Amino acid sequence: DWRYADGTDLNGDIVLPNGKQANANEAQEPLSDEIYYIVPDKCTECMGFHEEPQCAAVCPVDCCVPDPANEETKEQLLGKQAFMHHD
């Protein structure tokens, strides 16, 4: 399970930048029980935090597989970062 609130400033009922509604504190279904994954709704590719995505910095190159169904612009990633982290 994962939660929108985990590692973010989100709390309670929220409307995500993509328009979906959720409760940040409720457990969400895993995307897979077979592989490690990064939740697309929470991934900012570390924009606003680091020079490069930290998954790429710590995982073997072949393990990080881009998801063409979830490509986002720099502006979208920074917007998501600002939404989840109110600093």
C-alpha positions in Angstrom: 0.0 0.0 0.0 1.0 3.6 -0.4 -0.6 7.0 0.5 -0.5 10.4 -1.1 0.4 11.8 2.3 3.6 9.6 2.6 6.6 11.9 2.2 4.4 14.9 1.2 2.6 17.8 2.8 -0.8 16.4 1.6 -3.5 15.6 4.1 -7.2 14.8 4.0 -9.4 15.2 0.9 -7.4 16.5 -2.1 -7.9 17.2 -5.8 -4.8 16.1 -7.7 -3.4 18.3 -10.5 -4.8 15.8 -13.0 -8.3 16.3 -11.5 -8.6 13.1 -9.6 -10.0 13.3 -6.1 -8.6 11.2 -3.2 -8.0 11.2 0.5 -4.3 11.7 1.0 -4.3 9.5 4.2 -6.1 6.5 2.7 -4.1 3.5 1.6 -4.0 3.1 -2.2 -3.8 -0.1 -4.1 -0.3 -1.0 -5.2 0.3 -0.7 -9.0 2.0 -4.1 -8.8 2.9 -6.8 -6.3 5.5 -8.3 -8.8 7.9 -5.4 -9.4 9.1 -2.2 -7.7 7.5 0.9 -9.1 7.3 4.6 -8.7 3.7 6.0 -8.3 3.2 8.3 -11.3 0.9 10.6 -9.4 3.6 11.3 -6.9 6.8 11.2 -9.0 8.3 14.6 -9.8 11.5 13.1 -11.2 13.0 14.9 -8.2 12.5 18.3 -9.9 13.0 21.1 -7.4 15.0 18.7 -5.1 17.9 17.2 -7.0 19.9 17.6 -10.3 18.7 14.1 -11.5 16.0 11.6 -10.5 17.2 9.8 -7.4 15.9 6.5 -8.6 18.3 6.7 -11.5 21.1 7.7 -9.2 20.8 4.6 -6.9 19.3 1.9 -9.2 21.2 -0.1 -11.9 20.6 1.6 -15.3 18.5 -1.3 -16.7 16.1 -1.2 -13.7 14.7 2.3 -14.4 12.3 1.9 -17.3 10.5 5.0 -18.6 6.7 4.8 -18.9 5.6 6.4 -22.2 2.1 6.5 -20.9 3.2 8.9 -18.1 5.6 11.4 -19.7 5.3 14.9 -18.3 6.9 18.2 -19.1 9.3 20.0 -16.7 6.5 22.5 -15.9 4.1 19.7 -15.0 6.6 18.0 -12.8 7.5 21.3 -11.0 3.7 22.0 -10.6 3.2 18.6 -9.0 6.2 19.2 -6.7 4.8 22.5 -5.6 1.4 20.9 -5.0 2.8 18.1 -2.8 5.4 20.1 -1.0 4.2 23.5 0.2 7.6 25.1 1.0 
